[in-house]
Amino acid sequence: MFIINLVKKAIGFFKNLFGNK
């Protein structure tokens, strides 16, 4: 189930990007 982990990591990464703007 590491795919779900990657997805969660990607979501958090994008959230960080948009949150910084």
Secondary structure, 3 states (H helix, E strand, C coil): CHHHHHHHHHHHHHHHHHHHC
